[in-house]
Amino acid sequence: MADAGFVKVAQVSEIKPGEMIVVEVDSEQVLLANINGNIHAMDDICSHAYASLSEGDLNGVEVECPLHGAAFNVTTGVPVSPPATESIRVYQIQIEGDDILVGPPNS
């Protein structure tokens, strides 16, 4: 059973390794990325300019914004290349069977 505050958003089988999708959690757009079989969740909106990261490219553990090319580490939310300088939120994940559950952002 899922912990309080976690909500089912997708299934692991929907996201192949190296792929990402966007889901909605409490009216927030959240990017899910499969990195070598591990699911990670972070805000889908770039901290530099309003752009959907899920429309960018996933290269290893980095997602590149399609608007200005800023890249973020999917596991930490930390920007790894300009023009972004602010981190974005990373969310807690639970996997139950094939279900992906997203919880509150990490503090």
Summary of the structure (lengths in Angstrom):
residues: 107
radius of gyration: 12.9
end to end distance: 23.1
largest distance: 41.2
contacts: 326
relative contact order: 0.23
helix: 6%
strand: 50%
